[in-house]
Amino acid sequence: MRDRIGMIALDMVFQGFLSGNAFAPEDRVIHSDEERGEADAREGERLNSLYRTIEDALPDLFGPPGENPAWALPIVEPGSVASRADTRMTT
């Protein structure tokens, strides 16, 4: 999985280089706007692929569909003010 993530990231950076968006016009390796646009689109596709690959590899990081991940929920210690407030509101 690590190698797949690395290859997607490498290709994404390479497509960004080909698109030339970070370079002055005279420093671009491709001068055709059409070809640069295609490279830019491929860069975006690789970013989406990278996100999906990482999301699939780390489901606990992103949480179940439609819910916040566990690490994003507040930690309520037993006996804390928040714990008592929550109990009062639900009883």
C-alpha positions in Angstrom: 0.0 0.0 0.0 2.8 2.4 0.9 4.4 1.9 -2.6 1.1 2.5 -4.3 0.6 5.8 -2.3 4.2 6.8 -3.2 3.7 6.1 -6.9 0.4 8.1 -7.0 2.0 11.0 -5.2 5.1 10.9 -7.5 2.9 10.9 -10.6 0.8 13.7 -9.2 3.8 15.9 -8.7 5.2 15.0 -12.1 1.8 15.9 -13.8 2.0 19.2 -11.8 5.5 19.8 -13.2 4.2 19.1 -16.7 1.3 21.5 -16.3 3.7 24.3 -15.5 1.3 26.0 -13.2 4.1 26.8 -10.7 6.4 28.2 -13.3 6.8 31.3 -15.3 5.8 30.9 -19.0 9.4 30.8 -20.2 10.3 28.1 -17.7 7.5 25.6 -18.6 8.5 22.3 -20.2 5.3 22.2 -22.2 4.1 25.3 -24.0 0.8 24.0 -25.5 -2.1 25.2 -23.4 -4.1 22.1 -24.4 -1.3 19.7 -23.3 -0.8 21.7 -20.1 -4.5 21.5 -19.4 -4.5 17.8 -19.9 -1.6 17.4 -17.4 -3.4 19.7 -14.9 -6.5 17.4 -15.2 -4.4 14.3 -14.6 -2.8 16.0 -11.6 -6.3 16.5 -10.1 -7.2 12.9 -10.9 -4.1 11.7 -9.1 -5.0 13.9 -6.1 -8.4 12.3 -5.9 -6.9 8.8 -6.3 -4.4 9.5 -3.6 -7.2 10.7 -1.2 -9.3 7.6 -1.9 -6.3 5.2 -1.5 -5.3 6.8 1.8 -9.0 6.8 2.9 -9.3 3.1 2.2 -6.0 2.3 3.9 -6.9 4.3 7.0 -10.6 3.9 7.7 -10.2 4.8 11.4 -8.7 8.1 10.4 -11.8 9.2 8.4 -14.5 7.4 10.4 -17.6 5.6 9.2 -19.6 7.1 6.3 -21.8 10.0 7.6 -20.1 10.1 11.0 -17.2 11.9 12.6 -14.1 9.8 13.3 -13.6 8.9 16.9 -10.5 11.1 17.2 -12.7 14.2 16.4 -15.2 13.6 19.1 -14.7 15.3 22.5 -13.4 13.1 25.3 -15.6 13.4 28.3 -14.1 12.2 31.6 -16.4 10.5 34.1 -17.4 13.0 36.7 -16.4 16.1 34.7 -18.6 19.1 34.3 -19.3 18.1 30.7 -20.3 14.6 31.8 -22.8 16.0 34.4 -24.2 18.5 31.9 -24.7 15.8 29.3 -26.5 13.6 31.9 -28.8 16.4 33.0 -29.7 17.2 29.4 -30.6 13.6 28.5 -32.5 12.6 31.7 
